């Protein structure tokens, strides 16, 4: 079984990518998609991607401590 932190990291990265794609679609569609301006998709996407990076870092640090 995979480490729960690895699963959370991939999940956060996937959510961030989906939000960035929605923001890009909103930008290309004139700036508004589902009554949200395009930047409302990018700001949370950065947070999700950053949290995923921190989870991956936690996995690598945890592996080094076990060895």
N, CA and C of each residue as an Amber inpcrd file, in Angstrom:
protein
   201
   0.8410000  -1.1860000   0.0000000   0.0000000   0.0000000   0.0000000
   0.8810000   1.2440000   0.0000000   0.4240000   2.2210000  -0.7330000
   1.1940000   3.4690000  -0.8010000   1.0330000   4.2790000   0.4800000
   2.0020000   5.1030000   0.6830000   1.9900000   6.0140000   1.8200000
   0.8160000   6.9960000   1.6490000   0.0420000   7.2600000   2.7100000
  -1.0680000   8.2110000   2.5930000  -0.6110000   9.6150000   2.1710000
   0.6090000   9.9950000   2.5530000   1.1100000  11.3070000   2.1380000
   1.3290000  11.3650000   0.6340000   1.7600000  10.2500000   0.0410000
   1.9530000  10.2080000  -1.4070000   0.6120000  10.3520000  -2.1230000
  -0.4050000   9.6840000  -1.6080000  -1.7380000   9.7890000  -2.2120000
  -2.2540000  11.2210000  -2.0980000  -2.0700000  11.8290000  -0.9340000
  -2.5030000  13.2280000  -0.7570000  -1.7360000  14.1700000  -1.6880000
  -0.4510000  13.8990000  -1.8720000   0.3550000  14.7470000  -2.7510000
  -0.1590000  14.6720000  -4.1850000  -0.4090000  13.4640000  -4.6810000
  -0.9230000  13.3220000  -6.0460000  -2.3170000  13.9250000  -6.1800000
  -3.1460000  13.7660000  -5.1610000  -4.4950000  14.3280000  -5.1940000
  -4.4520000  15.8520000  -5.2390000  -3.5980000  16.4490000  -4.4160000
  -3.4690000  17.9100000  -4.4290000  -2.9310000  18.4100000  -5.7650000
  -1.9730000  17.6990000  -6.3330000  -1.4510000  18.0850000  -7.6370000
  -2.5090000  17.9970000  -8.7180000  -3.3230000  16.9440000  -8.6790000
  -4.3810000  16.7880000  -9.6810000  -5.4300000  17.8910000  -9.5650000
  -5.8050000  18.2270000  -8.3500000  -6.7770000  19.3090000  -8.1510000
  -6.1960000  20.6290000  -8.6540000  -4.9220000  20.8740000  -8.3600000
  -4.2760000  22.1040000  -8.8290000  -4.2410000  22.1920000 -10.3480000
  -3.9420000  21.0780000 -11.0130000  -3.9000000  21.0760000 -12.4750000
  -5.2860000  21.3070000 -13.0520000  -6.3030000  20.6810000 -12.4630000
  -7.6760000  20.8860000 -12.9470000  -8.0780000  22.3440000 -12.7950000
  -7.7530000  22.9500000 -11.6580000  -8.0930000  24.3590000 -11.4590000
  -7.3500000  25.2610000 -12.4440000  -6.0900000  24.9290000 -12.7410000
  -5.3520000  25.7300000 -13.7150000  -5.9460000  25.5860000 -15.1130000
  -6.3790000  24.3860000 -15.4560000  -7.0390000  24.2010000 -16.7480000
  -8.3490000  24.9820000 -16.8230000  -9.1220000  24.9740000 -15.7440000
 -10.3470000  25.7650000 -15.7260000 -10.0470000  27.2580000 -15.8330000
  -8.9820000  27.7100000 -15.1780000  -8.5940000  29.1140000 -15.2850000
  -8.1690000  29.4820000 -16.6880000  -7.4490000  28.5880000 -17.3560000
  -7.0410000  28.8400000 -18.7410000  -8.2440000  28.8750000 -19.6640000
  -9.1810000  27.9570000 -19.4520000 -10.4050000  27.9590000 -20.2600000
 -11.1920000  29.2410000 -20.0220000 -11.2710000  29.6770000 -18.7620000
 -11.9850000  30.9200000 -18.4500000 -11.3060000  32.1150000 -19.1090000
  -9.9710000  32.1260000 -19.1150000  -9.2490000  33.2290000 -19.7470000
  -9.5210000  33.2650000 -21.2480000  -9.4970000  32.1010000 -21.8700000
  -9.7370000  32.0330000 -23.3140000 -11.2010000  32.2980000 -23.6660000
 -12.1010000  32.0790000 -22.7320000 -13.5330000  32.2820000 -22.9790000
 -13.9710000  33.7140000 -22.6860000 -13.0440000  34.5930000 -22.4210000
 -13.4060000  35.9860000 -22.1960000 -13.2160000  36.4450000 -20.7680000
 -12.6600000  35.6170000 -19.9270000 -12.3450000  36.0470000 -18.5730000
 -13.2750000  35.5130000 -17.5040000 -14.4470000  34.9750000 -17.8740000
 -15.4000000  34.5170000 -16.8740000 -15.8950000  33.1230000 -17.2590000
 -15.8840000  32.2140000 -16.2830000 -16.3990000  30.8680000 -16.4760000
 -17.1280000  30.4700000 -15.2060000 -18.3680000  30.0260000 -15.3250000
 -19.2010000  29.6580000 -14.1740000 -19.2980000  30.8140000 -13.1800000
 -19.4250000  32.0170000 -13.6830000 -19.5430000  33.2410000 -12.8780000
 -18.3360000  33.5160000 -11.9920000 -17.1630000  33.0070000 -12.3710000
 -15.9270000  33.2880000 -11.6540000 -14.9100000  33.8410000 -12.6360000
 -14.1990000  34.8890000 -12.2100000 -13.1520000  35.4610000 -13.0340000
 -11.9930000  34.4790000 -13.1060000 -11.1930000  34.5540000 -14.1690000
 -10.1490000  33.5530000 -14.4050000  -9.1500000  33.4650000 -13.2660000
  -8.8370000  34.5740000 -12.6040000  -7.8430000  34.5350000 -11.5250000
  -8.3540000  33.7840000 -10.3050000  -9.6710000  33.6650000 -10.1550000
 -10.2130000  32.9080000  -9.0240000  -9.9050000  31.4240000  -9.1260000
  -9.4870000  30.9610000 -10.2940000  -9.0830000  29.5660000 -10.4480000
  -7.5880000  29.3820000 -10.1930000  -6.7880000  30.3680000 -10.5400000
  -5.3400000  30.2160000 -10.4260000  -4.8320000  30.3330000  -8.9970000
  -5.3770000  31.2290000  -8.2090000  -4.8740000  31.4090000  -6.8480000
  -5.0380000  30.1500000  -5.9910000  -6.1870000  29.4860000  -5.9740000
  -6.2610000  28.2340000  -5.2050000  -5.4180000  27.1210000  -5.8160000
  -5.2490000  27.1330000  -7.1450000  -4.4410000  26.1000000  -7.7980000
  -3.0020000  26.1540000  -7.3100000  -2.4520000  27.3400000  -7.1580000
  -1.0880000  27.4610000  -6.6410000  -0.9900000  26.8570000  -5.2360000
  -2.0020000  27.0920000  -4.4160000  -1.9700000  26.5540000  -3.0600000
  -2.0270000  25.0270000  -3.0510000  -2.8650000  24.4510000  -3.9070000
  -2.9530000  22.9950000  -3.9780000  -1.6420000  22.3920000  -4.4760000
  -1.0440000  22.9990000  -5.4810000   0.2110000  22.4690000  -6.0110000
   1.3290000  22.6030000  -4.9700000   1.3770000  23.7200000  -4.2760000
   2.3900000  23.8970000  -3.2380000   2.2060000  22.8960000  -2.1030000
   0.9660000  22.6250000  -1.7170000   0.7190000  21.6440000  -0.6790000
   1.1460000  20.2520000  -1.1460000   0.9200000  19.9380000  -2.4150000
   1.3840000  18.6630000  -2.9620000   2.8960000  18.5420000  -2.9130000
   3.5950000  19.6260000  -3.2200000   5.0580000  19.6170000  -3.1460000
   5.5210000  19.3790000  -1.7110000   4.8520000  20.0020000  -0.7520000
   5.2120000  19.7910000   0.6540000   4.9600000  18.3510000   1.0850000
   3.8700000  17.7440000   0.6050000   3.6040000  16.3400000   0.9420000
   4.6610000  15.4230000   0.3440000   5.0700000  15.6760000  -0.9100000
   6.1350000  14.8690000  -1.5110000   7.4420000  15.0300000  -0.7340000
   7.7170000  16.2520000  -0.2930000   8.9180000  16.4870000   0.5130000
   8.8450000  15.7120000   1.8230000   7.6720000  15.6710000   2.4360000
   7.5020000  14.9190000   3.6770000   7.7330000  13.4270000   3.4470000
   7.3030000  12.9140000   2.3040000   7.5230000  11.4990000   1.9920000
   9.0130000  11.2180000   1.8680000   9.7500000  12.0750000   1.1630000
  11.1830000  11.8590000   0.9800000  11.9450000  11.9950000   2.2940000
  11.5620000  12.9390000   3.1270000  12.2300000  13.0960000   4.4250000
  11.9370000  11.8850000   5.3030000  10.7110000  11.3750000   5.2470000
  10.3550000  10.2060000   6.0300000  11.1250000   8.9670000   5.5840000
  11.3770000   8.8320000   4.2850000  12.1410000   7.6860000   3.7870000
  13.6060000   7.7630000   4.2270000  14.1560000   8.9510000   4.2810000
  15.5510000   9.1090000   4.7020000  15.7150000   8.7950000   6.1820000
  14.7270000   9.1190000   7.0030000  14.8260000   8.8580000   8.4280000
  14.7230000   7.3660000   8.7390000  13.9860000   6.6130000   7.9050000
  13.8480000   5.1650000   8.1260000  15.1350000   4.4340000   7.7860000
  15.8890000   4.9490000   6.8220000  17.1090000   4.2450000   6.3830000
  18.2640000   4.3810000   7.3300000
